[in-house]
Amino acid sequence: MISKFDDHFNKLLKNINSNNRFILGLSGGIDSMALLHLIKNFKDDKRNVSIDCMPIIIDHNLRNESEYEANEAKKISQNLGFYTQIKKINSPKPNGNIQNWARKQRRNILFKKCLEVSANLILGHHFDDQAETLFMRIIKGSALDGLSGMNEITPWNGIFIIRPLLSYKKKQIKNYVRSKQINYFEDSSNINNKFERVKTRFYLDNIKKNIWPNITNDLNYFSNLNSNLLIKTDYFFNSWFNKNIIIHKGGAVRVDYESLRNIFEKSFLFAVRIVGKIIQTVGGKDYAPKRKKTSNLLLSLFTKNFKKKSLGNVNVSKFQGYIFFIRENRNLNFGLKIQQNKYYIFDGRFLVRSLISGKLVKCNNNDLVLKDNKNPFYEYSCCINNSIPYLETLEGQTIKPHLYHIDQKSTLNIVKNDCFSLYLLNRILV
């Protein structure tokens, strides 16, 4: 497994524009501990690309034994030569959906660490995880992008998420851990059927034993087919995008009404995909809205009586033959403290970088989007301006941001050296 992993990981590294600095999400479970040792072997083999990898252990503080396990995993990691950190979550726990809360907490901590050290993220998801994820998404009625499952390389908010074990089955990982006598820790919640993923794993095991022996392989095959379909259709999509969509760097989008209706009439699913990506970009969400919600928006959008609707923190309106997607002026996290030369995310929409420390504030100077009829967004200038943060320095000076946008394939390496910059995270272009 080691030699195959090395070859595969080498290929993945060649496909990303990276400084080869990584954060490894280390849970202490069998998958991440196997990945830790595989990365160690990769680093030791002088034939491979040199990488810098820092494991981060998230202690969710949900079980009595979690602190002990985190410390033991840290010892193992450091004995292998990795500088390793433990991040403890002490924020209030929700009453329900605890695993989803823990996943978001873990992801946010790992992502912030990646921004802090300009690194990409390595996770230990494998072949069987992919099948479980896809099964859950099918049940929930996910749109086309969701049915592609997880990718080995995923651009996300200026970093890459790398999943080098995605082609390896759980059985292969278990055999590797057993042969190398690798220590790991079993989370007791992994056998608790009240959690969605555990329940899904139970269902899949039963289906595999009694009805459909190849369901895991077939779900992964379906995921690959869907991914290839999207890759091919994205050539058309990007061409259509360049002709019919205008993105303002302040986080607003204008779409030609008739062109979008033409897409809607020819392919409802792709209309859902386009509008979902627009709302995800303008609203600053991690994912596009559920297919049903976007479908309902589209169905009302092309009626005679359509005036205005909102979805995912986005106001959608029609004006002079165009559909405008404008960020609602609510739930904006002004007051975020900024340290110089660090990266931050504002409102899920902007990657923030400043050469000066301070805090993000709302500014009423309507000079970012000028209100003149030569500007395609002039009718919505005030709304856009009010959703864009300015920087208030420690001395009380207010600084206007330089606005840019970056697509999903861009990384932190592209940022400029302006005093204060906002980079709109464009999730529309693929």
Sequence and secondary structure as in RCSB ss.txt:
>XXXX:A:sequence
MISKFDDHFNKLLKNINSNNRFILGLSGGIDSMALLHLIKNFKDDKRNVSIDCMPIIIDHNLRNESEYEANEAKK
ISQNLGFYTQIKKINSPKPNGNIQNWARKQRRNILFKKCLEVSANLILGHHFDDQAETLFMRIIKGSALDGLSGM
NEITPWNGIFIIRPLLSYKKKQIKNYVRSKQINYFEDSSNINNKFERVKTRFYLDNIKKNIWPNITNDLNYFSNL
NSNLLIKTDYFFNSWFNKNIIIHKGGAVRVDYESLRNIFEKSFLFAVRIVGKIIQTVGGKDYAPKRKKTSNLLLS
LFTKNFKKKSLGNVNVSKFQGYIFFIRENRNLNFGLKIQQNKYYIFDGRFLVRSLISGKLVKCNNNDLVLKDNKN
PFYEYSCCINNSIPYLETLEGQTIKPHLYHIDQKSTLNIVKNDCFSLYLLNRILV
>XXXX:A:secstr
 HHHHHHHHHHHHHTS   SEEEEE  SSHHHHHHHHHHHHHHH TTS   EEEEEEEE   STTHHHHHHHHHH
HHHHTT   EEEE  S   SS HHHHHHHHHHHHHHHHHHHHT EEE    HHHHHHHHHHHHHHT  TTGGG  
 SEEEETTEEEE TTTTS HHHHHHHHHHHT      GGGG TTSHHHHHHHHHHHHHHHT TTHHHHHHHHHHH
HHHHHHHHHHHHHHHHHHHEEEETTTEEEEEHHHHHHHHHH HHHHHHHHHHHHHHHHT SS   HHHHHHHHHH
HTSTT  EEEETTEEEEEETTEEEEEE SSS  TT EE TT EEEETTTEEEEESS EEEEE     SS  STTS
TTGGGHHHHHHTSEEEEETTS EE  EEEEEETT  GGG    SEEEEEEE S  
